[in-house]
Amino acid sequence: MGAYILRRLLLIIPTLLGIMIVNFTLTQFVPGGPIEQIIAQIEGQGDVFEGFAGSGDGGVSDLETVGDSEYAGARGLPPEFIEELEREFGFDKPPLERFANMLWNYMRLDFGESYFRSISVIDLVIEKLPVSISLGLWSTLIAYIVSIPLGIRKAVKDGSAFDTWTSGAIIVAYAIPGFLFAIVLLVLFAGGSYWQLFPLRGLVSDNWETLSWPMKIVDYFWHIALPVIASTIAAFATLTLLTKNSFLDEIKKQYVVTARAKGLTERRVLYGHIFRNAMLIVIAGFPAVFIGIFFTGSLIIETIFSLDGLGRLGFEAAVARDYPVIFGTLFIFGLIGLVVGIISDLMYVLVDPRIDFEKREG
């Protein structure tokens, strides 16, 4: 197992390199870079993308140049100012040199500083991390804590009234988009039109620092309750059905029939024999569930509940073309995703020691 883990760790390097090469190359062809963003703001356009439709002054386009400048909206700015911006952001160097410098800095864990926030990328990620960890961790834990027992119960009671009505509830939960469910929760329980039971925004109250530690815990869960419920609903439905189907497949196998013929109790058969095999596929889905909630599924939830997390950070960085934040977070998130995949394999072995990845590769 040690050799397998070592190989997986070594594969992280070329995988991350490939991710960075593809994304860095794509950004070279995307219009509206950081310098164009600044020029658009100086020219009073608000956003660089507003200039791409044309200037509307008799067919004269905003893409006209000043001196050697090729930036949109730069007609009223001196070339020296544009050159100074290029030097400040490092765009006076060839793309290959910029990419090599970026990789060298990343090897030293130097992810640079945001173009527009005057704060290092690491500090920015650390600042936003509590919100995303709260959403990702609690949503994943609740989804597994609820889904696994419910899925097992549905498999045991397959075809019963309990299985029928719970399946209906699960299908409805899966069909409801997370953002729509979040809005319903706000309207019902956050003072939208009915009850003011939960706060409308933020991860903690403004007076959180003055609270005692038991009240801090209560205040934290009071704020995070609705966002976590909204994030959990889709994953909960998927995991429940996955657990049920996995157990049904195992229940029909010959070793279960043999175990029952030996006189073992149904509980012993279920948790002593079936559980270990059936849970493998559920554990395999853990990285996808966690990463999905932690990175991608949090943007809309964070926006609706006014939470300032990594989802909103990535979106705002992409809109503003804040390249250090984009590439820095991409590198960090990619590394986390690859490590979580290795942890998933270790969980496979923990649940079923018979699995040997080294022999399979051989």
Helices and strands as residue ranges (DSSP letters): H 2-27, H 34-42, G 48-53, H 79-89, H 95-107, H 121-156, H 161-175, H 178-189, G 208-210, H 213-251, H 254-261, H 266-269, I 270-274, H 275-284, H 286-291, I 292-296, H 298-304, H 310-320, H 323-351, H 357-361
